[in-house]
Amino acid sequence: MNSERVVAWATALALGLAFGLLVGRTSAASPPNVLLIISDDQAWTDYGFMGHPHVQTPALDRLARQSLTFTRGYVAAPLCRPSLASIITGLFPHQHGITGNDPELPEPGVNAMAGRANPRYARYYETLMHRIEEHPTLPRWLARRGYVSLQTGKWWEGPARRGGFTEGMTHGDPARGGRHGDAGLTIGREGLRPIFDFIERATAAQKPFFIWYAPLLPHAPHTPPERLLAKYRDQAPTLAVARYWAMCEWFDETCGELLRFLDERKLADQTLVVYVADNGWIQDPERPDHFAPRSKRTPYEGGIRTPVMVRWPGHVAPRLNRETPVSSLDLAPTILHACGIEPPASLPGVNLLDPRALAALPRIFGEAYTHNVADVEHPTRSLEYRWVIEGFWKLILPEPRGKQPPTPELYNLLDDPCEERDLAGDQLERVAGLRASLESGWQRTGGPNMRPVTSGAP
């Protein structure tokens, strides 16, 4: 076990024992409500508590102070649809089979919505959407304990009920513009009333609730209120960057509204709040609504890293963890444990509130695919990269192309968080060891199968 893990384990265990915060002691008797907040296209650096010199996020800064906060969180894939599918199922993209945003288009130059009028493309799209019904999801697991659930914001898998939600804003009808959220994408940008009304209904019925808040924020189009844009015009290097920074604060404001509502309704102490971003984003300084290289859709820190926060007053001791790398795949088992549900052993993630389980996880993995799925029946054929992080060492392994063997990249994230110095050529033994770990994890979780592993609905 490396030194960083030993320190993280010892500290976390001490805190857990000191405060009596092993969640299993209380969750079975009084399962908490769950609010899952998912930022959309936001860099891991772009928060006040993460040290950004200009972007202001007072609500999320406060949440970070109140939470078990991991500054080294990572998503399973750096693209929204596979990343969101991994969050809700707790599975890698190569396990659930949703590896891209859309099937390959039937002909060049046709946009995704127009393409769905093509019968072949529509069939491929339906094949992808059906995968959300082939696997357990958080709303379906939680329904076993009597939870009601609400989907809002980004959602690619058709009507929200297909993911197990009891209610949802997304209708998923392609004839009415359904693709990645449709009516659900108004949440946050046009207020939070659907969430407030849902909470009122759930509490009146004395039902525990689960809320999926995944607004199209700070995602493009970057159209912030002028009052926020005015704060950043003179601070940002370009107007495009100013617009994105203002969007980050706009998103933060909506999070503040949600958390205040819980406070006002005396629900904060009974609600588990979990935070993650779906993938990273670095604003192209010259092009509005475009991302720069080595961010979204790439395996670099700018594409996969995100803060992860877990707040549950009286049950989770606030702490800032800057050492331990954790995965978005850990969110499902963490939520399930807190709610008194034993996750299946097939889930690759761990309970973030269990210090022993966290310390026993020596490394985390992820993967990156093309935007479009080249073959929906064999979704891993679109694979571009795999990566592994152990401590502060990170190996990126491209997929072979043609007859050329892949050229790995190795970074020491402690000394080089921006991944400017590739050390693979100087650290051949370390590259070999990390590569062996990556291949072992890939084999263990079904990566070579080339078809999604069907685990069955609960």
Order of alpha helices (4+ residues) and beta strands (2+ residues): alpha-alpha-beta-alpha-beta-alpha-alpha-beta-alpha-alpha-alpha-beta-beta-alpha-beta-alpha-alpha-beta-alpha-beta-beta-beta-alpha-alpha-beta-beta-beta-beta-beta-alpha
